[in-house]
């Protein structure tokens, strides 16, 4: 029970072990992570835009 784990982190895509300052373990995983981040950003922008559109439509309807 005297063994200690070395400092490391896990890849955010495939969960493999990688260096302590790395987010991904390979270029493939880095590309997949970047695509996931872009997709989430686009979804967020779409939802904010939809909410603003609905607020404008409701304000114009009840004005």
Residue, then its C-alpha position, 0 to 999 in steps of 0.5 A: x500500500x506504499x505506492x503513490x501515483x505520479x502526478x498526472x491528468x486524464x484526457x478530456x475526450x478518451x480519459x487516458x492518462x496524460x501529462x499534468x498540464x495537458x488537456x488531451x493525450x493526442x492531436x486527434x483528441x485535441x481536434x475532437x475537444x475543439x469541435x465539441x467546444x465549438x459546438x457548445x458555443x454555437x448552441x449557447x449563441x443560438x439559445x441566447x439569440x432565440x431568447x432575445x428574439x422571443x423577448x422582442x416579439x413579446x415586447x412588440x406584441x404587448x406594446 
